[in-house]
Amino acid sequence: MNEVYCIKLNKKLEGLQRAPYPGNLGKKILDSVSKKAWQMWLDHQTMLINENNLNLFDESSQSYLKEQMENYFFSENDIDQIEGYIPK
């Protein structure tokens, strides 16, 4: 098991097995995001896709999700929330 100091959860946790995204961003995620934090992002991403009716074949939707992912892990900027959304 490889461990990383998770930038999202601020502790050492099990890391991902491979980069979940291409390029430098994927490497940055692999090096500093835990499996647990990545799963939290996937849940949040699913909510964004569903609640905003995003078409993943649309370049603007892909750009939006990439921006949200970068903010989620690496920025002080707020991530988008869905008003009134209650996770199951």
Sequence and secondary structure as in RCSB ss.txt:
>XXXX:A:sequence
MNEVYCIKLNKKLEGLQRAPYPGNLGKKILDSVSKKAWQMWLDHQTMLINENNLNLFDESSQSYLKEQMENYFFS
ENDIDQIEGYIPK
>XXXX:A:secstr
  EEEETTTTEEEEB SS SSSHHHHHHHHHH BHHHHHHHHHHHHHHHHHTT  TTSHHHHHHHHHHHHHHHH 
SS     TT    
